[in-house]
């Protein structure tokens, strides 16, 4: 038996009126991810940061740096 659950009628939107509104939404998402990251066990935090840094991608590297700020 599968433990997969579906959320019915999920409604998620983006305010795309301008680059400024998109940037505010992006910052809010990064903060939300950081707050969720704080709840992970220490070894999981380290593994996630290492995994992000392992990719040769500027943006993933920046995200790893941002998450390191939440390691408190």
VEXPATOR-227622 format. One record per residue: residue number from 1; y, z, x of N, C-alpha, C in turn. Coordinates in steps of 0.2 Angstrom, whole numbers, plus 2048, in hexadecimal, padded with zeros to 3 digits. Example, Ala and Ser with C-alpha at 12.3 -4.5 7.8 and 13.67 -1.06 7.14 Angstrom:
VEXPATOR-227622
nr->1	ny->7E4	nz->827	nx->842	cay->7EA	caz->827	cax->83E	cy->7F0	cz->827	cx->842 $
nr->2	ny->7F5	nz->823	nx->840	cay->7FB	caz->824	cax->844	cy->800	cz->827	cx->840 $
***
This chain:
VEXPATOR-227622
nr->1	ny->7FA	nz->800	nx->804	cay->800	caz->800	cax->800	cy->806	cz->800	cx->804 $
nr->2	ny->80B	nz->7FC	nx->803	cay->811	caz->7FB	cax->807	cy->816	cz->801	cx->805 $
nr->3	ny->81A	nz->803	nx->80A	cay->81F	caz->808	cax->809	cy->826	cz->804	cx->809 $
nr->4	ny->826	nz->7FE	nx->808	cay->82C	caz->7FA	cax->808	cy->830	cz->7FB	cx->801 $
nr->5	ny->836	nz->7FD	nx->802	cay->83A	caz->7FE	cax->7FB	cy->840	cz->7F9	cx->7FB $
nr->6	ny->841	nz->7F6	nx->7F6	cay->847	caz->7F2	cax->7F5	cy->84D	cz->7F5	cx->7F1 $
nr->7	ny->853	nz->7F4	nx->7F3	cay->859	caz->7F6	cax->7F0	cy->85B	cz->7F1	cx->7EB $
nr->8	ny->85A	nz->7F2	nx->7E4	cay->85C	caz->7EE	cax->7DF	cy->864	cz->7ED	cx->7DE $
nr->9	ny->866	nz->7E7	nx->7DE	cay->86D	caz->7E6	cax->7DC	cy->872	cz->7E9	cx->7E2 $
nr->10	ny->870	nz->7E8	nx->7E8	cay->874	caz->7EB	cax->7ED	cy->87B	cz->7E6	cx->7EE $
nr->11	ny->880	nz->7EA	nx->7EE	cay->887	caz->7E6	cax->7EE	cy->88A	cz->7E8	cx->7F4 $
nr->12	ny->88B	nz->7E4	nx->7F9	cay->88F	caz->7E5	cax->7FF	cy->894	cz->7DF	cx->800 $
nr->13	ny->89A	nz->7E1	nx->801	cay->89F	caz->7DC	cax->802	cy->8A3	cz->7DD	cx->808 $
nr->14	ny->8A7	nz->7D8	nx->80A	cay->8AB	caz->7D8	cax->810	cy->8B2	cz->7D6	cx->80D $
nr->15	ny->8B7	nz->7D9	nx->80F	cay->8BE	caz->7D7	cax->80E	cy->8C0	cz->7D2	cx->813 $
nr->16	ny->8C0	nz->7CC	nx->812	cay->8C1	caz->7C7	cax->816	cy->8C8	cz->7C3	cx->816 $
nr->17	ny->8CD	nz->7C7	nx->813	cay->8D3	caz->7C4	cax->812	cy->8D7	cz->7C3	cx->818 $
nr->18	ny->8D6	nz->7C6	nx->81D	cay->8D9	caz->7C5	cax->824	cy->8D5	cz->7C8	cx->829 $
nr->19	ny->8D7	nz->7C6	nx->82F	cay->8D4	caz->7C9	cax->835	cy->8D5	cz->7D0	cx->836 $
nr->20	ny->8DA	nz->7D2	nx->834	cay->8DC	caz->7DA	cax->834	cy->8D7	cz->7DE	cx->82F $
nr->21	ny->8D6	nz->7DB	nx->829	cay->8D1	caz->7DF	cax->825	cy->8CA	cz->7DE	cx->827 $
nr->22	ny->8C8	nz->7D9	nx->82A	cay->8C2	caz->7D8	cax->82D	cy->8C1	cz->7DD	cx->833 $
nr->23	ny->8C6	nz->7DE	nx->837	cay->8C6	caz->7E2	cax->83D	cy->8C5	cz->7EA	cx->83B $
nr->24	ny->8C9	nz->7EB	nx->835	cay->8C8	caz->7F2	cax->833	cy->8C1	cz->7F3	cx->830 $
nr->25	ny->8BE	nz->7EF	nx->82D	cay->8B7	caz->7EF	cax->82B	cy->8B2	cz->7F0	cx->831 $
nr->26	ny->8B3	nz->7EC	nx->836	cay->8AF	caz->7EC	cax->83C	cy->8B0	cz->7F3	cx->83F $
nr->27	ny->8B6	nz->7F6	nx->840	cay->8B6	caz->7FD	cax->843	cy->8B3	cz->802	cx->83E $
nr->28	ny->8B3	nz->801	nx->838	cay->8B0	caz->806	cax->833	cy->8A8	cz->806	cx->834 $
nr->29	ny->8A6	nz->800	nx->835	cay->89F	caz->7FF	cax->836	cy->89C	cz->802	cx->83D $
nr->30	ny->8A0	nz->801	nx->842	cay->89F	caz->803	cax->848	cy->89F	cz->80B	cx->848 $
nr->31	ny->8A4	nz->80E	nx->845	cay->8A4	caz->815	cax->844	cy->89E	cz->818	cx->840 $
nr->32	ny->89C	nz->814	nx->83B	cay->896	caz->816	cax->837	cy->890	cz->816	cx->83B $
nr->33	ny->88F	nz->811	nx->83F	cay->889	caz->810	cax->844	cy->889	cz->816	cx->849 $
nr->34	ny->88F	nz->817	nx->84B	cay->88F	caz->81D	cax->850	cy->88D	cz->823	cx->84D $
nr->35	ny->890	nz->825	nx->847	cay->88E	caz->82B	cax->844	cy->886	cz->82B	cx->842 $
nr->36	ny->883	nz->826	nx->841	cay->87C	caz->825	cax->840	cy->878	cz->826	cx->847 $
nr->37	ny->87B	nz->823	nx->84C	cay->879	caz->824	cax->853	cy->878	cz->82B	cx->855 $
nr->38	ny->87D	nz->82F	nx->853	cay->87E	caz->836	cax->855	cy->878	cz->83A	cx->852 $
nr->39	ny->875	nz->838	nx->84D	cay->86F	caz->83B	cax->84A	cy->868	cz->83A	cx->84D $
nr->40	ny->868	nz->835	nx->851	cay->862	caz->833	cax->855	cy->860	cz->839	cx->85A $
nr->41	ny->85A	nz->839	nx->85B	cay->858	caz->83E	cax->861	cy->85B	cz->83B	cx->868 $
nr->42	ny->85C	nz->83F	nx->86D	cay->85F	caz->83D	cax->873	cy->85B	cz->837	cx->876 $
nr->43	ny->854	nz->837	nx->876	cay->851	caz->832	cax->879	cy->851	cz->82B	cx->876 $
nr->44	ny->852	nz->82B	nx->86F	cay->853	caz->825	cax->86B	cy->85A	cz->822	cx->86C $
nr->45	ny->85F	nz->827	nx->86D	cay->866	caz->825	cax->86F	cy->866	cz->821	cx->876 $
nr->46	ny->862	nz->824	nx->87B	cay->862	caz->821	cax->881	cy->85E	cz->81A	cx->881 $
nr->47	ny->859	nz->81A	nx->87D	cay->855	caz->813	cax->87C	cy->859	cz->80E	cx->879 $
nr->48	ny->85D	nz->810	nx->874	cay->861	caz->80B	cax->870	cy->867	cz->808	cx->875 $
nr->49	ny->86A	nz->80C	nx->879	cay->86F	caz->80A	cax->87D	cy->86C	cz->806	cx->883 $
nr->50	ny->867	nz->808	nx->886	cay->863	caz->804	cax->88B	cy->861	cz->7FD	cx->888 $
nr->51	ny->85F	nz->7FD	nx->882	cay->85D	caz->7F6	cax->87E	cy->863	cz->7F2	cx->87D $
nr->52	ny->869	nz->7F5	nx->87B	cay->86F	caz->7F1	cax->87A	cy->871	cz->7EE	cx->881 $
nr->53	ny->871	nz->7F2	nx->886	cay->873	caz->7F0	cax->88D	cy->86F	cz->7EB	cx->890 $
nr->54	ny->868	nz->7EB	nx->88E	cay->863	caz->7E6	cax->891	cy->865	cz->7DF	cx->88F $
nr->55	ny->868	nz->7DE	nx->88A	cay->86A	caz->7D7	cax->888	cy->870	cz->7D5	cx->88C $
nr->56	ny->870	nz->7CE	nx->88E	cay->876	caz->7CC	cax->892	cy->87B	cz->7C9	cx->88C $
nr->57	ny->87E	nz->7CE	nx->889	cay->883	caz->7CC	cax->883	cy->888	cz->7D1	cx->884 $
nr->58	ny->88E	nz->7CE	nx->884	cay->894	caz->7D2	cax->885	cy->895	cz->7D7	cx->87F $
nr->59	ny->894	nz->7D5	nx->879	cay->895	caz->7D9	cax->873	cy->890	cz->7DE	cx->872 $
nr->60	ny->88A	nz->7DD	nx->874	cay->885	caz->7E3	cax->874	cy->887	cz->7E8	cx->879 $
nr->61	ny->889	nz->7E6	nx->87F	cay->88B	caz->7EA	cax->884	cy->891	cz->7EF	cx->882 $
nr->62	ny->896	nz->7EC	nx->87F	cay->89B	caz->7EF	cax->87C	cy->899	cz->7F4	cx->877 $
nr->63	ny->894	nz->7F2	nx->873	cay->892	caz->7F7	cax->86E	cy->88E	cz->7FD	cx->871 $
nr->64	ny->88A	nz->7FB	nx->876	cay->887	caz->801	cax->87A	cy->88C	cz->806	cx->87C $
nr->65	ny->892	nz->803	nx->87F	cay->897	caz->808	cax->882	cy->89A	cz->80C	cx->87C $
nr->66	ny->89B	nz->808	nx->876	cay->89E	caz->80C	cax->871	cy->899	cz->812	cx->86E $
nr->67	ny->893	nz->810	nx->86E	cay->88E	caz->815	cax->86C	cy->88D	cz->81B	cx->871 $
nr->68	ny->88E	nz->81A	nx->877	cay->88E	caz->81F	cax->87C	cy->893	cz->824	cx->87B $
nr->69	ny->899	nz->822	nx->878	cay->89E	caz->827	cax->876	cy->89C	cz->82C	cx->870 $
nr->70	ny->897	nz->82A	nx->86D	cay->894	caz->82E	cax->867	cy->88E	cz->833	cx->86A $
nr->71	ny->88D	nz->833	nx->870	cay->888	caz->837	cax->873	cy->88B	cz->83E	cx->874 $
nr->72	ny->88B	nz->842	nx->86F	cay->88E	caz->849	cax->870	cy->889	cz->84E	cx->86E $
***
